[in-house]
Amino acid sequence: MGEISDQILVERAVDQDADAFGELVRRHSPLMRAYVSRIVGSLSAADDVVQDAFLVAWNQLPTLRDGSAVRAWLMRIASREALLQVKRRPSEAALEGFDVAVSADTQPESRAVRNAQLHALSLALDELPEGQRRCWLLREVADMSYHEIAAELDLPVSTVRGNLARARTSIMIRMEEWR
């Protein structure tokens, strides 16, 4: 099923083809998980949100008008589910040190450097205003176009461009020592 387009998979999934929907899940869940984890703050919570998002998607699949736009549609659902998760979560602070991504590289020094870089990027992202952070995540993690981001966030494209430019400048300044 790897060669079949998203459009055809959506059409099959609307007809209750669980294998076709499974292929959509396989294709799009890594991107959704990466994006959602930045919103909810942990990989385990992101897994729950992505699972909820796919449940919503399965139930609402017949309402999708353009099957070729399924990725953007799934990202919107995941974004909404992630924001609901953040609103529902208790106000107590998350435990530090959990859900740290482990590099495929087995050298401890390389792993330590990579984790330090990711931590620095995470801190830089945390310091961004919410609008800039969401635009940056949708562009850099979700690989959405400026127009898709504008539609997702209900903003003019010019505002998306401005938010991205400011976010990139702030991140470059914060990450200067890692160049």
N, C-alpha and C positions, 0 to 999 in steps of 0.2 A: 504493500500500500504506500510505500515511500514515494513513489512517482506520481501518485494521484493528487490532483490539485485540491486545495482547501474547498473550493466551490463544490466539487463533486462529493467530497467527504461530507460536507454539510448537507447536501441533498440526500445522501444515503442515511445520514444520522437522523434527519427529519423523518425519514421512513422507518425509524426505530432500529437502524443498523448499529448495534453496540460496538462492533469492530471498527466501523468508520469513526464513531465518536471517540473510541479508544485511541485511534491514530491522531485525532485532533488533540487529545490530551497529551499524548507522547510528544507531539511537535511543539506545543505551546506552553506546557506547564513549566519548563525550566525558566523561560523568560518571565512568566507570571510570578514564579516563586522568587526570582531575583528582585523584581520590582516591588512585590508586596513585602518582602523581608525588610526593605529600607523604610517602609511605612510603619510596619508593626514592631520592628526592632529585634526580631528573632526568627531564626529559620523554622523552629518548631511551630510558632504561631503562624508563620507564613504558610506552612504546609496545611494547617487547618483552614486558613482563609482560601487558599487555592482550591482545596477540596470543596468548600462551600460554593466558591465561584463556579466550579464545574457543575455542581448540582443545579445551581440557578440556570446555568447555560443549557443544560440538558432539558430542563423544563420550559425554557423560553426559546429554544432553538427554532421552532416554527415561526417566531416573530422576526427573525433575522431576514432582512430583505436582500442583502447582497452577501452571498456566501464567500466571496473572495475577500471580504472585509472582516472575516471572522477573527483574525488576530486582534485588530483594534477593538472589536466588540467584546472579546474575552478580556482584554486589558481594562476596558471600562467597567465590566462587571467585577473584576478583581479589585480595581481601585475602590469601587463602592463598598465591597465587602470588607476591604482592609480598613476603610474609614469607620465602618460600623463596628469592627473589632476594637479599634482604638477608643471609640466612644464608650463601648461596653466594658472595657477593661478596668479593673480596680485601680485606684490612684497610687497604690504602692509601687515603688521603684522596682525595675527589673533587676535580677541578679546579674552582676558583671561576670564575664568570663565564660558564659555558656554560648553555644551555637557559633563558635569561632570557626571560620572556614579553614580547612587544612589544605595546604598546597600539595600538589602531586609530587613535588620535589622532596626527596627524602633527606636532604642535607639539613641539619638543624639550623645552621647559620642562614641558609637561604630561606628557610621557613620563617625564622625570626624576622628577617628583613622584610619579607613579604607581608607578614602579619602586622608589622609596624607601619608599613605603607598603607595597608588597608585600614588600620586604626586611625592613621592621620587623615585619610580620605573621609572616613566616617565622621570624625570630629569636624572636618571642614564642611561636610554636608549638613551636620547638625546645627552649625552656626548660620546657615543660610536662612533667609525668610522662607516661610512655607511655600509661597508661590514660586520662588526661584528653585527651591529644592524639587518640587513636583515637576516643574518643566524640565529640569536637568535629568531627573530620573526617567521621565517618559522619553526623552530624546536619547540619552546615553545608555540606559539599561534596557528600555523597551524598544528602542530603535524606531520610534514613531516620527513621522514627518511633522514639520511645523504646523501644517494644516490639521493633522490628526490631533496634535496636542491642543491646538486652539479649540477644536470641536469638543475634545474630552473635558477641558477645563472651562469651557464657555467663555473664552477670551478672544480678543482680536489677535490676528497673526502678529501684528506689530508688537503687541504686549508680550507675546511668547518670545519673540526675537530679543526684546529688551531684557526680559527675565533671564534668558539663556546667556546673553552676553555678560550680564552682571554676575550670574552664578559662575560662569567659566572664569571670569577675572578673579573673583574671590577665591575660587578653588586653586587657580594657578598661584596666587600669592601665598596661600596656606601651604601648598605642596612644593614650594620653591626648593626647599632643602632636599627633596627627593629626586630632583632632576639630575 
